[in-house]
Amino acid sequence: MRVAIFGAGGVGGYLGARMADAGTADVHLVARGSHLDALRKDGLRLRSGLGDVKVSIPATDDPGEIGPVDVVVFTVKATETEGAAEQLAPLLTEDTPVVSFQNGVDNEERIAKVIGTGHVLGGAAYIFSTIAEPGLIHHTGGPARFIFGEMDGRKTARATRFHSALRDAGVDAEISEDIEVLMWRKFVFICAQAGMSTAARLPAGDLREDPEAWRMYRAVVDEVCAVAVAEGIAIGDGTADQTMGFARDLDAGAYSSLHFDLNTVSRWNSRRSTGTLSRSRAATRYPFRPTKRSTPCYHRGRQGIR
């Protein structure tokens, strides 16, 4: 199986390293800048509590050099979705699936507008990982679990083949027959964890210990759940409690990729996460709620970075 990782960052780099190291796929990386230079020179390195890896994998910034593949793993920042989707054509056959493991709930629709709905699968990645330095992916936490599926719920041969390549590489992977609901459930968590860790500049452990911050965290969770219901998504009555339970079990030092972006002066990605929520609220006429309660914990967090 030929697999192109389009966006060899924290998520894509992790999956590429696992499959290449296990030999379950012929992996090709699409990257850019100093990260691409390091990949070409020294290979891809993965640092993880589940096992470190160093592999030599072909890397390029030109998908045309790779040609048609069996699967595209699409893991660019949400702000770059349309531009990256416009570069996918050289990688696609008539049936090539493009599996998006991006944060958010509207990336699949945006990709489909460029390449067609028949190519697009949705996915949810439960992992904290990032580019620690050019050529090095650091898996810092999270279960490293990956769930994906056809947007219409069918269990197809192409999804099964990709699932086998992941599982045979030791990756905790699952095919979902209701991926949109799963993506919204993850979105509930992302909005709370990314929003609060970034606004307050505090990791999960400090957020839990600060009563005001933890109440605000729950308020965000409740609000995103309410927006999902207003959108007609059957996320289930227990989603809010399950999300808070997951947050309580996070490593105390866990932040979010959004917090990482803020501190590395990377491209700001909140417009495609909380921005999506704002657009959904407007479309469903769900009322906006004041968030002034976040101010005290924000100032306490700022004190630690002066």
NORVENRA-V350103 format. One record per pair of residues at least 12 apart in sequence whose C-alpha atoms are under 8 Angstrom apart, sorted by the first residue. I is the first residue (numbers start at 0). J is the second residue. D is the distance in Angstrom with one decimal. If there is no record, write none. Layout:
# NORVENRA-V350103
I & J & D
I & J & D
This chain:
# NORVENRA-V350103
0 & 23 & 7.5
0 & 24 & 5.0
0 & 25 & 6.0
0 & 68 & 7.7
0 & 69 & 6.0
0 & 70 & 7.8
0 & 164 & 8.0
1 & 24 & 5.8
1 & 25 & 4.7
1 & 26 & 6.0
1 & 27 & 7.7
1 & 68 & 5.0
1 & 69 & 5.2
1 & 70 & 6.7
2 & 24 & 6.4
2 & 25 & 6.0
2 & 26 & 4.9
2 & 27 & 6.2
2 & 68 & 5.8
2 & 69 & 6.0
2 & 70 & 4.9
2 & 71 & 5.8
2 & 72 & 7.3
3 & 26 & 5.9
3 & 27 & 4.8
3 & 28 & 5.9
3 & 29 & 7.2
3 & 65 & 7.9
3 & 68 & 6.6
3 & 70 & 6.4
3 & 71 & 4.8
3 & 72 & 6.2
3 & 90 & 7.7
4 & 26 & 7.3
4 & 27 & 6.1
4 & 28 & 4.9
4 & 29 & 6.0
4 & 71 & 6.0
4 & 72 & 4.8
4 & 73 & 6.4
4 & 74 & 7.4
5 & 28 & 6.4
5 & 29 & 4.9
5 & 30 & 7.1
5 & 71 & 6.8
5 & 72 & 5.9
5 & 73 & 5.0
5 & 74 & 6.0
5 & 75 & 6.8
6 & 28 & 7.4
6 & 29 & 5.7
6 & 30 & 5.6
6 & 73 & 6.5
6 & 74 & 5.0
6 & 75 & 4.7
7 & 28 & 6.0
7 & 29 & 6.2
7 & 30 & 5.7
7 & 74 & 7.2
7 & 75 & 7.9
8 & 74 & 7.4
8 & 75 & 7.7
8 & 129 & 6.2
8 & 130 & 5.8
8 & 136 & 7.0
9 & 127 & 7.7
9 & 128 & 4.6
9 & 129 & 3.8
9 & 130 & 5.6
9 & 136 & 5.8
9 & 137 & 7.1
9 & 138 & 7.4
10 & 74 & 6.6
10 & 100 & 7.6
10 & 124 & 7.4
10 & 126 & 7.5
10 & 128 & 6.4
10 & 129 & 7.3
11 & 72 & 6.9
11 & 73 & 7.5
11 & 74 & 5.6
12 & 43 & 7.7
12 & 45 & 7.9
12 & 136 & 6.4
13 & 45 & 6.8
13 & 128 & 7.8
13 & 136 & 6.7
13 & 138 & 7.6
14 & 165 & 7.9
14 & 170 & 7.8
15 & 27 & 7.9
15 & 28 & 7.6
16 & 43 & 6.8
16 & 44 & 7.5
16 & 45 & 6.8
16 & 52 & 6.8
16 & 53 & 7.5
16 & 54 & 6.7
17 & 52 & 7.6
17 & 165 & 8.0
17 & 168 & 5.9
17 & 169 & 7.4
17 & 170 & 7.3
18 & 164 & 7.0
18 & 165 & 6.5
18 & 168 & 5.3
19 & 54 & 7.0
19 & 56 & 7.4
20 & 52 & 7.1
20 & 53 & 7.7
20 & 54 & 6.2
20 & 168 & 7.8
21 & 167 & 7.6
21 & 168 & 5.1
22 & 168 & 7.5
23 & 164 & 5.3
23 & 165 & 7.5
23 & 167 & 6.6
23 & 168 & 6.2
24 & 164 & 6.5
26 & 56 & 6.6
26 & 57 & 7.4
27 & 56 & 6.3
27 & 57 & 5.2
27 & 58 & 6.0
27 & 65 & 7.1
28 & 56 & 7.0
28 & 57 & 6.2
28 & 58 & 4.5
28 & 59 & 6.4
29 & 58 & 5.8
29 & 59 & 5.2
29 & 60 & 5.3
29 & 61 & 7.1
29 & 62 & 6.9
30 & 58 & 6.8
30 & 59 & 6.1
30 & 60 & 5.4
31 & 59 & 7.4
31 & 60 & 5.6
33 & 133 & 5.9
34 & 132 & 7.6
34 & 133 & 4.1
34 & 134 & 5.3
35 & 58 & 6.7
35 & 59 & 6.9
35 & 60 & 7.6
35 & 133 & 7.5
35 & 134 & 7.3
36 & 133 & 7.9
37 & 133 & 5.7
37 & 134 & 4.9
38 & 55 & 7.8
38 & 56 & 7.6
38 & 58 & 6.5
38 & 133 & 7.6
38 & 134 & 5.1
39 & 56 & 7.9
39 & 57 & 7.2
39 & 58 & 6.1
41 & 55 & 7.4
41 & 134 & 7.3
42 & 54 & 5.6
42 & 55 & 4.3
42 & 56 & 6.2
42 & 134 & 6.8
43 & 55 & 6.1
43 & 56 & 6.9
43 & 134 & 5.3
43 & 135 & 6.3
43 & 136 & 7.8
44 & 134 & 6.1
44 & 135 & 4.8
44 & 136 & 6.2
45 & 135 & 5.8
45 & 136 & 4.8
45 & 137 & 6.0
45 & 138 & 7.4
46 & 135 & 7.3
46 & 136 & 6.2
46 & 137 & 4.8
46 & 138 & 6.1
47 & 137 & 6.2
47 & 138 & 4.9
47 & 139 & 6.9
48 & 138 & 7.4
48 & 139 & 7.9
62 & 86 & 7.0
62 & 87 & 7.0
62 & 89 & 6.1
62 & 90 & 6.4
63 & 89 & 5.2
63 & 90 & 7.2
65 & 89 & 7.8
65 & 90 & 6.9
66 & 89 & 5.4
66 & 90 & 5.0
66 & 91 & 7.8
67 & 89 & 6.1
67 & 90 & 4.1
67 & 91 & 5.1
67 & 92 & 6.0
68 & 90 & 5.5
68 & 91 & 6.4
68 & 92 & 7.2
68 & 95 & 6.9
69 & 91 & 7.9
69 & 92 & 7.8
69 & 95 & 5.4
69 & 96 & 7.3
70 & 95 & 5.6
70 & 96 & 5.3
70 & 97 & 6.2
70 & 98 & 7.5
70 & 161 & 7.3
71 & 90 & 7.5
71 & 95 & 7.3
71 & 96 & 6.3
71 & 97 & 4.7
71 & 98 & 6.1
72 & 97 & 6.0
72 & 98 & 5.0
72 & 99 & 6.3
72 & 100 & 7.3
73 & 97 & 6.3
73 & 98 & 5.7
73 & 99 & 4.7
73 & 100 & 6.3
73 & 101 & 7.4
74 & 99 & 6.2
74 & 100 & 5.6
74 & 101 & 5.6
75 & 101 & 7.0
76 & 101 & 7.0
76 & 268 & 7.1
77 & 101 & 6.6
77 & 102 & 7.0
77 & 103 & 7.6
77 & 106 & 6.8
77 & 268 & 6.8
77 & 271 & 5.9
78 & 268 & 6.1
78 & 270 & 7.6
78 & 271 & 6.2
80 & 106 & 6.8
80 & 109 & 7.2
80 & 110 & 6.8
81 & 109 & 6.6
81 & 110 & 6.4
81 & 113 & 7.4
84 & 110 & 5.8
84 & 113 & 6.3
84 & 114 & 7.1
85 & 113 & 6.4
85 & 114 & 7.7
87 & 114 & 7.8
88 & 114 & 7.5
94 & 117 & 7.7
94 & 118 & 6.6
95 & 118 & 6.1
96 & 117 & 7.9
96 & 118 & 4.7
96 & 119 & 5.8
96 & 120 & 6.6
96 & 157 & 7.2
96 & 158 & 7.9
97 & 118 & 5.7
97 & 119 & 5.0
97 & 120 & 6.0
98 & 119 & 6.2
98 & 120 & 4.7
98 & 121 & 5.9
98 & 122 & 6.5
98 & 147 & 7.3
99 & 119 & 7.5
99 & 120 & 6.3
99 & 121 & 5.3
99 & 122 & 5.5
99 & 123 & 8.0
100 & 121 & 6.9
100 & 122 & 4.7
100 & 123 & 5.4
100 & 124 & 5.8
100 & 147 & 7.9
101 & 122 & 7.3
101 & 123 & 7.1
101 & 124 & 7.6
102 & 123 & 7.4
102 & 186 & 7.1
102 & 189 & 7.5
102 & 272 & 7.2
103 & 182 & 7.2
103 & 183 & 7.7
103 & 186 & 5.9
103 & 271 & 7.0
103 & 272 & 5.5
103 & 275 & 7.5
104 & 179 & 7.6
104 & 182 & 6.1
104 & 183 & 6.3
104 & 186 & 7.0
104 & 275 & 7.7
105 & 275 & 7.5
107 & 119 & 6.4
107 & 120 & 7.2
107 & 121 & 6.3
119 & 149 & 7.3
119 & 150 & 7.4
120 & 147 & 6.9
120 & 148 & 5.6
120 & 149 & 4.8
120 & 150 & 5.7
121 & 147 & 5.6
121 & 148 & 5.7
121 & 149 & 6.5
121 & 150 & 6.2
121 & 178 & 6.3
121 & 179 & 7.2
121 & 182 & 7.7
122 & 145 & 7.2
122 & 146 & 5.5
122 & 147 & 3.9
122 & 148 & 6.5
122 & 178 & 6.8
122 & 182 & 6.9
123 & 145 & 5.9
123 & 146 & 5.3
123 & 147 & 6.2
123 & 181 & 7.3
123 & 182 & 5.9
123 & 185 & 7.1
124 & 143 & 7.2
124 & 144 & 6.1
124 & 145 & 4.6
124 & 146 & 6.6
125 & 141 & 6.2
125 & 142 & 6.2
125 & 143 & 5.4
125 & 144 & 5.0
125 & 145 & 6.2
126 & 138 & 7.4
126 & 140 & 6.3
126 & 141 & 4.5
126 & 142 & 5.9
126 & 143 & 4.5
126 & 144 & 6.6
127 & 139 & 5.5
127 & 140 & 4.9
127 & 141 & 5.4
127 & 143 & 7.7
127 & 253 & 7.9
127 & 255 & 7.2
127 & 256 & 7.6
128 & 140 & 7.0
128 & 256 & 7.9
129 & 256 & 7.3
139 & 253 & 7.9
140 & 250 & 7.0
140 & 253 & 7.2
141 & 249 & 7.3
141 & 250 & 8.0
143 & 170 & 7.6
143 & 171 & 6.8
144 & 170 & 7.2
144 & 171 & 4.9
144 & 172 & 5.9
145 & 170 & 7.8
145 & 171 & 6.3
145 & 172 & 4.7
145 & 173 & 6.5
146 & 172 & 5.6
146 & 173 & 4.8
146 & 174 & 5.7
146 & 175 & 6.4
146 & 178 & 7.9
147 & 172 & 8.0
147 & 173 & 6.6
147 & 174 & 5.2
147 & 175 & 5.7
147 & 178 & 6.4
148 & 174 & 5.3
148 & 175 & 5.0
148 & 176 & 6.2
148 & 177 & 7.4
148 & 178 & 5.7
149 & 175 & 7.8
149 & 176 & 7.2
149 & 178 & 7.2
150 & 177 & 7.5
150 & 178 & 6.4
150 & 179 & 6.9
151 & 176 & 7.8
151 & 177 & 7.8
152 & 175 & 7.3
152 & 176 & 4.2
152 & 177 & 5.5
152 & 178 & 7.2
153 & 176 & 6.3
154 & 174 & 7.7
154 & 176 & 6.8
158 & 174 & 7.4
159 & 174 & 7.7
162 & 174 & 7.1
180 & 232 & 6.3
180 & 233 & 6.6
180 & 234 & 5.7
181 & 234 & 7.7
183 & 227 & 7.0
183 & 232 & 7.8
183 & 234 & 7.2
184 & 234 & 6.5
184 & 238 & 6.8
184 & 242 & 8.0
186 & 223 & 7.9
187 & 219 & 8.0
187 & 220 & 5.7
187 & 223 & 5.5
187 & 224 & 6.4
187 & 239 & 8.0
187 & 242 & 7.4
188 & 220 & 6.8
188 & 242 & 6.0
188 & 246 & 7.9
189 & 272 & 8.0
190 & 219 & 7.1
190 & 220 & 7.5
190 & 223 & 7.6
190 & 272 & 6.8
190 & 273 & 6.3
191 & 216 & 5.6
191 & 217 & 7.7
191 & 219 & 5.5
191 & 220 & 5.9
192 & 216 & 7.5
192 & 246 & 7.8
192 & 254 & 7.3
192 & 255 & 6.7
193 & 254 & 7.2
193 & 255 & 5.2
193 & 256 & 7.2
193 & 257 & 5.8
193 & 258 & 6.8
194 & 257 & 7.9
194 & 273 & 7.9
195 & 212 & 7.7
195 & 216 & 6.6
196 & 254 & 5.6
196 & 255 & 6.7
196 & 258 & 6.5
197 & 254 & 7.7
197 & 255 & 7.5
197 & 257 & 6.6
197 & 258 & 4.7
197 & 261 & 7.5
198 & 297 & 5.9
199 & 293 & 7.8
199 & 296 & 5.8
199 & 297 & 3.9
199 & 298 & 7.1
199 & 299 & 7.3
199 & 300 & 4.9
199 & 301 & 6.9
200 & 258 & 7.4
200 & 297 & 7.0
200 & 300 & 4.9
200 & 301 & 6.3
200 & 304 & 8.0
201 & 254 & 7.1
201 & 300 & 5.5
202 & 251 & 6.5
202 & 252 & 5.2
202 & 253 & 5.2
202 & 254 & 4.7
203 & 246 & 7.4
203 & 249 & 6.7
203 & 250 & 6.9
203 & 251 & 5.2
203 & 252 & 6.1
203 & 253 & 5.3
203 & 254 & 6.2
204 & 249 & 7.8
204 & 250 & 7.1
204 & 251 & 3.8
204 & 252 & 6.2
204 & 253 & 7.5
205 & 251 & 7.2
207 & 247 & 7.1
209 & 296 & 7.5
211 & 292 & 7.2
211 & 293 & 7.4
211 & 295 & 7.6
211 & 296 & 6.6
212 & 293 & 6.6
212 & 296 & 5.6
215 & 290 & 8.0
215 & 292 & 6.7
215 & 293 & 6.2
217 & 239 & 7.9
217 & 243 & 7.1
220 & 239 & 6.0
220 & 242 & 7.5
220 & 243 & 7.9
221 & 239 & 6.1
223 & 276 & 7.3
224 & 238 & 7.4
224 & 239 & 6.8
226 & 276 & 7.6
226 & 279 & 7.0
226 & 280 & 6.1
226 & 283 & 7.7
226 & 285 & 6.6
229 & 283 & 6.1
229 & 285 & 7.1
230 & 279 & 7.3
230 & 283 & 6.5
257 & 269 & 7.1
